[in-house]
Amino acid sequence: MEETGREKGFAGKVILGGDFKGKSWAQNEEREDRRGALGLVVANVGNRPTFVRRDQKSILDITMVSEERKDRIRNWRVLEEEETEPS
């Protein structure tokens, strides 16, 4: 992602959402890994899980944004409606 951003000239113009498993100091992880050091801030607000299945709950879905674009994120939240997996 870092290489692609540089190649495409995205520096400072990034809003990125996805299912991320990278560790970052911003997420109170004990260590920061390579994916957590891209200069993006986490836009997620609150602590409602984005993944719930049976007895598993986690915040895997993260919205990250560059400092230059963080003012474009407003009213970020996890919706209360549930989506179900196909059987």
C-alpha positions as CSV (number, residue, x, y, z in Angstrom):
1,M,0.0,0.0,0.0
2,E,2.8,2.4,0.9
3,E,4.5,1.8,-2.5
4,T,1.2,2.1,-4.4
5,G,0.5,5.4,-2.7
6,R,3.8,6.9,-3.6
7,E,3.5,5.7,-7.2
8,K,0.0,7.1,-7.7
9,G,0.9,10.4,-5.9
10,F,-1.6,9.9,-3.1
11,A,0.6,11.4,-0.4
12,G,-1.7,13.4,2.0
13,K,-4.9,12.5,0.1
14,V,-5.9,9.2,1.6
15,I,-9.1,7.8,3.1
16,L,-8.9,4.1,3.4
17,G,-11.4,1.6,4.9
18,G,-11.0,-2.1,5.2
19,D,-10.6,-5.3,7.3
20,F,-7.2,-4.7,8.8
21,K,-5.2,-6.9,11.1
22,G,-2.1,-4.6,11.4
23,K,-1.0,-3.5,14.9
24,S,-0.5,0.2,15.7
25,W,0.3,2.1,18.8
26,A,-2.8,4.1,18.1
27,Q,-4.8,1.0,18.8
28,N,-3.1,0.4,22.1
29,E,-1.2,-2.6,20.8
30,E,2.1,-3.5,22.6
31,R,4.1,-3.2,19.4
32,E,3.7,-1.4,16.1
33,D,4.2,-3.5,12.9
34,R,5.1,-2.3,9.4
35,R,1.4,-1.9,8.4
36,G,0.9,0.4,11.5
37,A,3.6,2.9,10.5
38,L,2.1,4.4,7.3
39,G,1.3,7.9,8.7
40,L,-2.4,7.4,8.8
41,V,-4.8,8.1,11.7
42,V,-7.7,5.9,12.8
43,A,-11.0,7.5,12.3
44,N,-13.1,4.9,14.1
45,V,-15.0,6.4,17.1
46,G,-16.2,4.4,20.0
47,N,-15.6,0.8,20.9
48,R,-18.5,-1.1,19.3
49,P,-17.3,-4.2,17.5
50,T,-17.4,-4.3,13.8
51,F,-17.3,-8.1,13.7
52,V,-19.6,-10.2,15.8
53,R,-20.1,-14.0,15.4
54,R,-21.4,-16.3,18.1
55,D,-19.0,-15.6,21.0
56,Q,-16.5,-13.6,19.0
57,K,-16.4,-9.8,18.9
58,S,-13.7,-7.6,17.5
59,I,-13.0,-4.3,15.9
60,L,-11.4,-5.5,12.6
61,D,-12.9,-3.0,10.2
62,I,-11.0,0.2,10.4
63,T,-11.2,3.5,8.6
64,M,-7.8,5.2,8.3
65,V,-7.2,8.7,6.9
66,S,-4.2,10.9,6.3
67,E,-3.7,13.9,8.6
68,E,-4.6,16.2,5.6
69,R,-8.0,14.5,5.1
70,K,-9.1,13.8,8.7
71,D,-11.5,16.7,8.6
72,R,-13.5,15.0,5.9
73,I,-14.6,12.2,8.2
74,R,-17.8,13.2,10.1
75,N,-20.1,11.2,12.3
76,W,-18.2,8.0,12.0
77,R,-20.0,5.2,13.8
78,V,-20.8,1.5,13.6
79,L,-24.5,1.1,12.7
80,E,-26.7,-0.8,15.1
81,E,-28.3,-2.8,12.3
82,E,-26.9,-6.3,12.0
83,E,-25.8,-7.9,8.8
84,T,-26.0,-11.7,8.7
85,E,-23.8,-14.1,6.9
86,P,-25.3,-16.2,4.1
87,S,-26.1,-19.8,5.3
